[in-house]
Amino acid sequence: MTRIAVNGAAGRMGETVIETAADRDDLEAIVGFDVDAGEVAGVPVVADDVADALPEYDVDVVVDFSIPESTLPLARACVDADVGLVVGTTGFAEDGLAALADASEAIPLLKATNFSRGIQVLQRTVREAVRALDSYDLELMESHHNQKVDAPSGTAKTLLDVVQEERDVEPVYGREGHAPREDDEIGVFARRAGDIRGEHELILAGNDEVLSLSHHAEDRAVFAAGALDAAAWLADREAGQYDFGQVVDA
């Protein structure tokens, strides 16, 4: 039984992770961390020093859905306590990513911009399509709920990285006014409205045809389930930096 803690426990994803964990028999959510102490789905949420709470609750792995300013001190606490870390937080600056890489030298750390198995398949399909249709125009679109802070989404950035590994294109973030399309660009668009869980689409257009590759998340539970799969998989790993594709392929 893997004992997990959830950072950002009072947030939308944190709550979903705790609720989803209750239905599993391979792991248990034993404590949550957030700015206000309390309780989520019967799990205590503490606002005290995480460094003290990790050994106190005998945590094996922390699942983090918060903000970079919270994740980075958490990573240091996990290193001190020798606890694995699954990071679902996005929006890190370069120095933040470097700090996580440093932490992975001491603990097993898995960071993903999306914990959907379908998104993993989409990434692989995007790579194949961009490689095969190397002269087609590319446009990337994503939609999320109206409280999401970072734009484009971390998943959109990951898809963009995949595209740029195959094609030498520069992102154009939205268009306005006189903006003729260049051959070596990819349009990137972010929409924020309502309670949209997550939608991503890449279109490839050329030769009088359009190929659309898309993914729609129906419920946050799909991301929670993936993050919990990652936590269970990570629990017995050696120190190092891992990715969710390794969990999907296991």
C-alpha positions as CSV (number, residue, x, y, z in Angstrom):
1,M,0.0,0.0,0.0
2,T,1.5,3.3,-1.1
3,R,0.9,6.1,1.3
4,I,0.5,9.4,-0.6
5,A,0.1,13.1,0.4
6,V,-1.6,15.6,-1.9
7,N,-0.2,19.1,-2.2
8,G,-2.9,21.7,-3.2
9,A,-5.5,19.5,-1.5
10,A,-8.2,22.1,-1.4
11,G,-7.9,22.9,-5.1
12,R,-10.1,21.3,-7.8
13,M,-7.5,18.7,-8.8
14,G,-6.3,18.1,-5.3
15,E,-9.8,17.3,-4.1
16,T,-10.4,15.0,-7.1
17,V,-7.1,13.1,-6.4
18,I,-8.1,12.5,-2.8
19,E,-11.6,11.4,-3.8
20,T,-10.3,9.1,-6.5
21,A,-7.7,7.5,-4.2
22,A,-10.5,6.4,-1.9
23,D,-11.7,3.9,-4.5
24,R,-8.3,2.2,-4.9
25,D,-6.7,-0.6,-3.0
26,D,-3.1,-0.1,-4.0
27,L,-2.6,3.3,-2.4
28,E,-4.1,5.6,0.3
29,A,-4.3,9.3,0.6
30,I,-3.3,10.0,4.2
31,V,-2.7,13.7,4.3
32,G,-3.2,16.9,2.3
33,F,-1.3,20.1,2.2
34,D,-2.8,23.5,1.6
35,V,-2.7,27.1,2.9
36,D,-5.7,26.5,5.2
37,A,-5.9,23.5,7.5
38,G,-9.1,21.4,7.5
39,E,-10.3,18.2,5.9
40,V,-11.1,16.9,2.3
41,A,-13.1,13.8,1.9
42,G,-12.1,12.6,5.4
43,V,-8.4,13.2,4.8
44,P,-6.7,15.8,7.1
45,V,-5.3,18.8,5.4
46,V,-2.5,20.6,7.2
47,A,-1.0,24.0,6.6
48,D,2.1,23.5,8.8
49,D,5.6,22.9,7.8
50,V,5.5,20.2,5.1
51,A,9.1,19.1,6.0
52,D,7.8,18.0,9.5
53,A,4.5,16.5,8.1
54,L,6.2,14.1,5.6
55,P,7.9,11.9,8.2
56,E,5.1,12.4,10.7
57,Y,2.6,10.8,8.3
58,D,5.2,8.3,6.9
59,V,4.5,9.5,3.3
60,D,5.9,7.5,0.4
61,V,5.0,9.8,-2.5
62,V,3.5,13.3,-2.8
63,V,1.2,14.2,-5.6
64,D,1.3,17.9,-6.4
65,F,-1.3,20.0,-8.1
66,S,-0.6,23.5,-6.9
67,I,1.4,26.5,-8.2
68,P,5.1,26.7,-8.8
69,E,5.7,28.9,-5.7
70,S,4.3,26.0,-3.6
71,T,5.9,23.1,-5.6
72,L,9.5,24.2,-5.3
73,P,9.7,24.3,-1.5
74,L,7.8,21.1,-1.5
75,A,10.5,19.5,-3.7
76,R,13.2,20.6,-1.2
77,A,11.1,19.1,1.7
78,C,10.7,15.8,-0.3
79,V,14.5,15.6,-0.8
80,D,15.1,16.1,2.9
81,A,12.5,13.4,3.8
82,D,13.5,11.1,1.0
83,V,10.0,11.1,-0.4
84,G,9.1,10.7,-4.1
85,L,7.3,13.5,-5.9
86,V,4.7,13.5,-8.7
87,V,4.3,17.0,-10.2
88,G,1.2,18.0,-12.1
89,T,1.7,21.7,-11.6
90,T,2.5,23.7,-14.7
91,G,3.7,27.2,-15.5
92,F,7.3,26.9,-14.2
93,A,10.0,29.3,-15.3
94,E,13.4,27.9,-16.4
95,D,14.9,28.2,-13.0
96,G,12.0,26.3,-11.5
97,L,12.4,23.5,-13.9
98,A,16.1,23.4,-13.1
99,A,15.3,23.2,-9.4
100,L,13.1,20.1,-10.1
101,A,15.9,18.6,-12.1
102,D,18.2,19.1,-9.2
103,A,15.7,17.5,-6.8
104,S,15.5,14.4,-9.1
105,E,19.2,13.7,-8.4
106,A,18.2,12.8,-4.8
107,I,14.6,11.4,-5.2
108,P,12.4,9.8,-7.8
109,L,10.5,12.7,-9.5
110,L,7.9,12.4,-12.2
111,K,6.6,15.6,-13.9
112,A,3.9,15.7,-16.5
113,T,1.8,18.4,-18.0
114,N,-1.1,16.0,-18.4
115,F,-1.8,12.7,-16.8
116,S,-4.3,11.4,-19.4
117,R,-3.4,8.2,-21.1
118,G,-5.2,9.5,-24.2
119,I,-3.0,12.6,-24.3
120,Q,0.1,10.3,-24.3
121,V,-1.3,8.6,-27.4
122,L,-2.1,12.0,-28.9
123,Q,1.5,13.1,-28.5
124,R,2.7,10.0,-30.3
125,T,0.2,10.4,-33.1
126,V,1.1,14.1,-33.5
127,R,4.7,13.2,-33.9
128,E,3.9,10.7,-36.7
129,A,1.4,13.0,-38.4
130,V,3.8,16.0,-38.4
131,R,6.6,13.9,-39.8
132,A,4.4,12.4,-42.5
133,L,2.7,15.6,-43.6
134,D,5.7,17.8,-43.5
135,S,4.4,20.5,-45.8
136,Y,1.0,21.0,-44.2
137,D,0.1,24.1,-42.2
138,L,-0.2,23.6,-38.4
139,E,-2.5,25.2,-35.9
140,L,-2.7,24.3,-32.2
141,M,-5.7,25.2,-30.0
142,E,-6.6,24.5,-26.4
143,S,-9.5,25.3,-24.1
144,H,-9.8,25.3,-20.3
145,H,-11.9,26.5,-17.4
146,N,-12.1,30.2,-16.6
147,Q,-9.9,29.9,-13.5
148,K,-6.8,28.5,-15.3
149,V,-3.9,30.8,-14.8
150,D,-1.2,29.8,-17.3
151,A,-1.7,30.1,-21.1
152,P,-1.1,28.3,-23.3
153,S,-1.6,25.2,-21.2
154,G,1.2,23.0,-20.2
155,T,-0.2,20.3,-22.4
156,A,-0.3,22.6,-25.4
157,K,3.3,23.5,-24.7
158,T,4.2,19.8,-24.6
159,L,2.4,19.2,-27.9
160,L,4.2,22.2,-29.4
161,D,7.5,20.7,-28.2
162,V,6.7,17.5,-30.0
163,V,5.9,19.4,-33.2
164,Q,9.1,21.4,-33.0
165,E,11.1,18.3,-32.6
166,E,9.9,17.3,-36.1
167,R,9.4,20.6,-37.9
168,D,11.3,23.9,-37.7
169,V,8.3,26.2,-37.0
170,E,7.9,29.2,-34.8
171,P,4.8,29.7,-32.6
172,V,2.5,32.7,-33.2
173,Y,0.3,33.3,-30.2
174,G,-2.9,34.5,-31.7
175,R,-3.3,36.8,-34.6
176,E,-4.6,40.4,-35.0
177,G,-4.8,42.9,-37.8
178,H,-2.9,42.4,-41.0
179,A,-1.2,39.0,-40.2
180,P,-0.5,36.9,-43.3
181,R,0.5,33.4,-42.5
182,E,4.2,32.4,-42.9
183,D,5.2,29.0,-44.0
184,D,7.4,28.3,-41.0
185,E,4.9,29.2,-38.3
186,I,2.3,27.4,-36.1
187,G,-0.6,29.3,-34.6
188,V,-1.2,28.7,-30.9
189,F,-4.5,29.7,-29.4
190,A,-5.8,29.5,-25.8
191,R,-9.5,29.8,-24.8
192,R,-10.8,30.2,-21.2
193,A,-14.5,29.7,-20.4
194,G,-16.8,28.1,-17.9
195,D,-15.8,24.8,-16.4
196,I,-14.1,23.2,-19.5
197,R,-11.9,20.3,-18.2
198,G,-9.4,20.4,-21.0
199,E,-9.6,20.3,-24.8
200,H,-6.6,20.2,-27.2
201,E,-6.5,20.1,-31.0
202,L,-3.9,20.1,-33.6
203,I,-4.9,20.6,-37.2
204,L,-2.8,19.9,-40.3
205,A,-4.1,21.4,-43.5
206,G,-2.8,21.1,-47.0
207,N,-3.4,19.4,-50.3
208,D,-7.1,20.2,-50.2
209,E,-7.6,18.3,-46.9
210,V,-7.6,18.8,-43.2
211,L,-6.5,16.3,-40.5
212,S,-7.7,17.1,-37.0
213,L,-6.1,15.4,-34.0
214,S,-7.9,16.2,-30.8
215,H,-8.5,15.1,-27.2
216,H,-11.4,16.1,-24.9
217,A,-11.3,15.4,-21.1
218,E,-14.8,14.6,-19.8
219,D,-13.9,14.7,-16.1
220,R,-11.0,15.7,-13.9
221,A,-11.0,12.2,-12.6
222,V,-9.1,11.1,-15.7
223,F,-6.1,13.2,-14.7
224,A,-6.4,12.2,-11.0
225,A,-6.4,8.5,-12.0
226,G,-3.3,9.0,-14.1
227,A,-1.5,10.9,-11.3
228,L,-2.3,8.1,-8.8
229,D,-1.0,5.5,-11.3
230,A,2.2,7.6,-11.5
231,A,2.5,7.7,-7.7
232,A,2.0,3.9,-7.3
233,W,4.6,3.3,-10.1
234,L,7.1,5.8,-8.7
235,A,7.0,4.5,-5.1
236,D,9.8,1.9,-5.5
237,R,11.9,3.7,-8.1
238,E,15.5,5.0,-7.7
239,A,16.2,8.7,-7.8
240,G,15.8,10.2,-11.2
241,Q,13.5,12.2,-13.4
242,Y,10.7,10.2,-15.0
243,D,7.8,10.9,-17.3
244,F,4.2,9.7,-17.6
245,G,4.9,7.9,-20.9
246,Q,6.9,5.4,-18.9
247,V,3.9,4.7,-16.6
248,V,1.7,4.2,-19.7
249,D,4.1,1.8,-21.2
250,A,4.7,-0.2,-18.0
